[in-house]
Amino acid sequence: MDKKNREMAHRMTAVLTPNYLPQPVSIERGEGCYVYDADGRRYLDLMGGIATAVLGHCHPAVQAALTHQAGKIWHISNLFLSSPQIELAERLTALCFAEQAFFCNSGAEANEAALKLARRYAHDREEKRFEILAFDGAFHGRTLFTLSATGTPAYWEGFGPLAEGVYHVPFGDLAAAGQRLSDRTAAIIVEPVQGESGVHPAPPGFLQGLRDLADKNGCLLIFDEVQTGVGRTGPLFAHQTSGAEPDIMTLAKALGNGIPIGAMLTRASVGKSLVPGTHASTFGGNPLAAACACAVLDTLTTGGVLETARKTAEHLGRSLEAMAHRLGPDRVADIRGSGHLRAIELTQPATNVIHRCRESGVLIISAGASNVRLAPPLIISNEQIDEGLAVLEAAIAAEIS
Ligand SMILES: *Cc1c(COP(=O)(O)O)cnc(C)c1O
């Protein structure tokens, strides 16, 4: 038992940079909401590859798109037309405010493109706008510009000097945001729900308030939906319940259900600044990734997955309330989130709870030190939710006193 997992952990430390601290199990395959480790143990996946596997592992529709495209062409670069990429852009622009798409390979790259576009757009209008307003606790990625916009100083340590002109104010504080804007502001960037820092939804009216501030100021508004987009919080895109629309939206995590792809979506009036030569990505939106993302969107929007997921999300919400009530305020400080993105804030660090859950066959992750984050596939059933939460409740009861 655990022989292969242990061997893998040993080999890893010899050859990989030490920036990750993985759990000591090597996940070898997955099907739906279950994954299996190298020693054949089964786990219920309540974290979906960090909010990525919206349709579960090896979903047949995405697998079919992947293998079909794999037999045709994988990569030819953006120096040629590519039908899967055009089809993906047509789908995405039909589903939201946007008219144009730029494709890349990750969330950080999508935000990098958004922030660069904001500066270039100002440049083209002959405005001296280059500043970016972001929020405390935000996570926008690990490239230098997106790291600069990330609102957790610990992530910056030793990587300075950061990008110039990036400022942070408290998340949810419209007055502070308004005060920080000036005729040098190029864009405001915000997550509709701050995911990494602990699943903190924007307070009611906050996104619309930022829209109004951006309009008054003349800067752009960027919604980072890398974690919240593609059905994760209930609607297809989280901002669609707020009434506010951005000028730019970024997507990644769930867009390819695990196949690496990112997208930056915008209006034509803004996107027009990306004239030939201004920005590019070798792999961005390649046929393999784009074909998979098309299958993900089709399955979510026409396959009835979003409607069914709304019902299981209600069950998940009720079950979490009841669980928090049973465990009491000495153990559970708060529960937050919606849809299939939730946090249980514990009164102590979450690490031991996460390990105990794994040992009992359930995968969960943290978000900030004391939050347990749930981001299961949207295809999870009520029974699987019950199965997972029973393990989680027992783990919290055992580890948090
Ligand atoms: C994960 C995440 C990113 C970064 O995505 P990568 O693919 O890891 O570069 C950016 N923004 C948000 C909101 C995220 O959750």
The ligand as an SDF file (V2000), in Angstrom:
LIG
                    3D

 15 15  0  0  0  0  0  0  0  0999 V2000
   -5.9850   30.9350  -11.1830 C   0  0  0  0  0  0  0  0  0  0  0  0
   -6.2460   32.3650  -11.3970 C   0  0  0  0  0  0  0  0  0  0  0  0
   -5.4010   33.1610  -12.1940 C   0  0  0  0  0  0  0  0  0  0  0  0
   -4.1240   32.6340  -12.7890 C   0  0  0  0  0  0  0  0  0  0  0  0
   -4.3530   31.6010  -13.6780 O   0  0  0  0  0  0  0  0  0  0  0  0
   -3.1070   30.6850  -14.1960 P   0  0  0  0  0  0  0  0  0  0  0  0
   -3.7250   29.8210  -15.2350 O   0  0  0  0  0  0  0  0  0  0  0  0
   -2.6070   29.9390  -13.0020 O   0  0  0  0  0  0  0  0  0  0  0  0
   -2.0830   31.6060  -14.7300 O   0  0  0  0  0  0  0  0  0  0  0  0
   -5.7600   34.4760  -12.4240 C   0  0  0  0  0  0  0  0  0  0  0  0
   -6.8740   34.9980  -11.8870 N   0  0  0  0  0  0  0  0  0  0  0  0
   -7.7100   34.2710  -11.1110 C   0  0  0  0  0  0  0  0  0  0  0  0
   -8.9420   34.9000  -10.5730 C   0  0  0  0  0  0  0  0  0  0  0  0
   -7.4080   32.9370  -10.8290 C   0  0  0  0  0  0  0  0  0  0  0  0
   -8.2170   32.2280  -10.0310 O   0  0  0  0  0  0  0  0  0  0  0  0
  1  2  1  0
  2  3  1  0
  2 14  2  0
  3  4  1  0
  3 10  2  0
  4  5  1  0
  5  6  1  0
  6  7  2  0
  6  8  1  0
  6  9  1  0
 10 11  1  0
 11 12  2  0
 12 13  1  0
 12 14  1  0
 14 15  1  0
M  END
$$$$
